[in-house]
């Protein structure tokens, strides 16, 4: 088994350094089925210190192969990574994910056990993702209920035979804004009959800065982008399941409309309360509260984008 860990990155040099160093520090068992592994890093047009840092530390990153493209989004970057990958198994993670030392071994063990159980390789393994804002030591963060994900296929931490990605046609690179490109691929993989096998031993710690009020404009922009890409997702797969995923139902419109008091609870009116929570040392709770209006922006973005596409 040869792993290719495919990582798209865009302007994330500080946390990318931790991501790559953790992958270089992998510990494999004596009886491991892993012959070798590579890290296929695709820089998606970064204009920070990413490329100069990689050049400076290349001797400390022997498994890393670097490819570059103009800024086209993570879907196109992952496609380039898969196309350049030498491995027969692909692992997708994001460049702000820091893994434990047994990460690759855990995925390998789960892939072997899954094949024994199902009698084929028509499946992928899905590891655990723990969100953290602890930059100094991200892997000390405990698992929280908010870390649970019901997604079928998400590229934060997943391992899959390469030939299934080639058969399904890779990611749709028309998803150039934020969101849904991995779940859309998951719909196509499900149609091929692939199954999800959970792999809790393969843990990745997804780092993001502690929530602050200055982040709100960019978070709102992401929700609007996610709404637009959600409509693209639905146009490709016009099912009730996808409508539920992208929050394009009367239920979501009613729920977030009520919770936000039809937009009266927004980034301006809630700012004092959010800052109070942040000052108490509860930035994660503040972010969860902010999701009241963030989800309302998302739902409005979905319907606005759908109306545009229908006109």
N, C-alpha and C positions, 0 to 999 in steps of 0.2 A: 504494500500500500504506500503510495507516494502522495503526500498532501501538498496542495497549492493553496496557501492562505491568501485570498484576494482581498485587498484593502484599497478602496478609493479614499483620497484625502484632498482637502481643500482648506488651506490656511489654518492648520491645526498643529503647527510644529511642536509646541511644548508638550501636549498630551500625546502626540504621535511618537515622540521620543520614548515615553514610558510604554506605549503600546508595542513598539518594535523590540525594545529591550526585554520585555516580558516574553515575547515570542522566541527570542534568541535563547532564553533561559529555560527552555522546556526540558523536562526530565522524562525519559522514556524507560519503560520496564525492560528487563533483560530479555523477555520473551515477546517483545513488541512486534506487531505485524507491520509497523511503520518502517519502511526501508530508508526513507529520507523525507525531507520537507523543504519547501521554499516559501518565501513571502513575496508575493507579487503585488508591489505597491504602485498604484496608478495615481500620479499627481494630476489633479483636474484643474490645472492652470493657476496654481497658488502664486501669490505675489508677496508672501511673507518670507521667512527664513528657511522654509522647508527644504528646498533643493540645496542650498549652501550647507545646511546642517547635515543632510544625507551624504554629501561629498566629504565633509569633514570627518564624519564618523563611519565611513564605509568599511573600514577594516574591522570595526566592532560589530558589523551587521553582515556576517558572511552569507546568511540565507536570503538576504534581500535583493530582489531584482526590481529596478525602478523603470517605469515607463511614464511618458508624459503626453498630455493632450491639452488642447485649448479647453477652456471652461465650458463643459457641456452637461454637467450634472452627473450624479452617481450611477445612473443606469448605464450611460455610455461608458463611464469609467470601469464599471464592473465587467461590461462586455469585453472591453479591451483586455482586462485582466484575465478573463477566462480564455480568450483567444490566445494569449501569450503563455498560459499556464502549461507546465510540463507534467503536472500530476494527473493521476486517474481519479482522485477525489478532490473536490473543491470545498474549502471552508471560507465562508463569507463572514467578516467582521467589519466594524467601522473603525476609523482611525482614532476615535476617542474611547476605545475599549481596552482595558488592561486585564489580561487573563492570568490565571494561576498557572503554576509550573506543570501541572498534570493535564492541562487543557487538551492538547493534541492526543495524549494517550486515552483520555476519557472518551473523546469522539471516536477514536479507533476501536476501542473496546465495544462501544455501543453499536458501531457499524457491523462488527463481527457478530455480535449477539443478535442483532436485527436480522442479518442474513440467515443465520441458523433458524431463527424463529419463523421467518416468512418464506424461506426457501428461495429467495430472490433478492436482488438489490433495488427493488422498486419502492424505495423509501428514502428518507433523509433524517438526520438526527438534529435535534434542536436543543441547544444548551441554555443554561440559565443566564439572565442578564439582571444585574443589580445596579440600580442607579445610585450615584454618589456625587457629592460636590467636594469630597476630600481629595485634593490634588496631591498632597504629600504622601499619603498612604491609602490609595483608593481601595485596595483589596481587604481592608479592615471593616468595610461597611457591612452591616447585617442585612439579610434579606427582609423586605417589608411587603406588606400586602399590596402596596401600590406598584410593586415590581412585577406583579402577575400579568401575563399576557395571554390572550386567547387567540392570537394570530396563528394561522395555519403555517405560513412560511414568511419569515422575516429575516433580513440579512444581518441583523445584529450579532447572530451567533448560530450558524447553521452549517452542516456538512452534508454534501450530496455527491453522488457519482457524476463525474463530468459529462458522461455521455447523455444523461437525462437533460442536462442544461442545453446541450447541442440539439437534442431531439425536439425540445420544446421551443427552441428559437431564441434563447437568451432573453435579456430584458428588453422592453420596448423603450428605445431611446427618445421617443417623443415625450416621455415623462421628464421634462427638463426642469420643472419647478419642484418644490418640496412635497414629497409624500407619494405613497401608493405603488411605486414601481415594483417593489418586492412582493406585495400582496397580490398584485395583478399577475405576476409570474406564478405565484402560488395557485391561483385559480386554474391556470393552464396545466400545472403539474398535477393538480388533483384530478383533472380530466383525463390525464394519462394513467391514473390509478395509483399514484404515489401516496404513501402513507407517512405520517409524522410519528417519529419515535423520540420521546423526551430523553434528554441526556443531562440530568441534573448535576453530574460530576464535572461537566465542562462549563466552568463559571467564568463569565466576563463581567467586569465592573465598568459600567458606562458612566464616564465622568462628564459633568457639565458644571459651569460656575454656579455658585450659590445664587439663588434668585434675588434680583434687586429690581427696583422700579425702572431703572434705566433700560432693562431688557424688554420691557413691555412692548414698545413699538415693533421690535423685531419679532417677538412672539406673535403679535397680531398679524404681521405680514406673513409669517409662516402659516397661520391658520387660514388666511385668505388664499395663499398658494395651494394649501392642502385641499381647500374647497374646489379650486379650479382643476387640479389633478384628479380629484375624486370624480368629477363629471367625466373626464376622459376615461377613467376606470369604468364608469357605468356605461358609457357609450360602447366600450369594447365588450362588456359583459352585462347586458341589461336585465339583471335578475333582482329579485327582492333581497337576496342575501347581500349583494353589493350595495343596494340602496341602504340597507341597515348599516353596513360598514362605514359608508361615507356620510351617514347621518342625513340622508335625503328622504326623510319620511315626515308625515304630519306629527308623529310621536315625538321625534327629536325637536321639531320646530316648536311644538307645544311645551315640551320639557324645559328647554333652555330659554324659551321666551318667558315662561313663568319664573324660573329661577333667577333670571337676570332682570325681572320686572320689565320685560320688553325693551331691554337695553338701558334702563335707568341705573342699574348696577353695572358700572363700566370702569375703565381704567382711571377715570378722573374721580368719580364719586367714591370708589373703593380704595383709592391711593392711601388715605390716612390709616385705614384699618390694616392694609397690607404692610405699610411701613411699621406699624406697631408690632405686628407679628415678627417682622424681620428684626426689629430692635430687641425682641424677646429671645432671639436666637432660634427662631423657627422659620427659616426661609422656605423649607420644603412645604410646610403647611400653608404658608402664604401663596406659594405657587399653586397648590391644589385649590385654594379658595379662588385664585385668579382664573382658574379654568371655567368658572361660571360665565364670565364674559368672553373668555377666549373661545369656548365652544359656541357661544352665540355668534361670534364673528365667523366661525367656521361654517355654521349652518347657513347664515346669510350669504357667505361666499359661495357655497354650493348652489343655492337657488339662483343667485345672480349669474353665475357662470352657466348654469343650465338654461336660464332664460336667454342669454346671449347666444348660446349654441343652437337654440331652437328658433331663433329669429331669422 
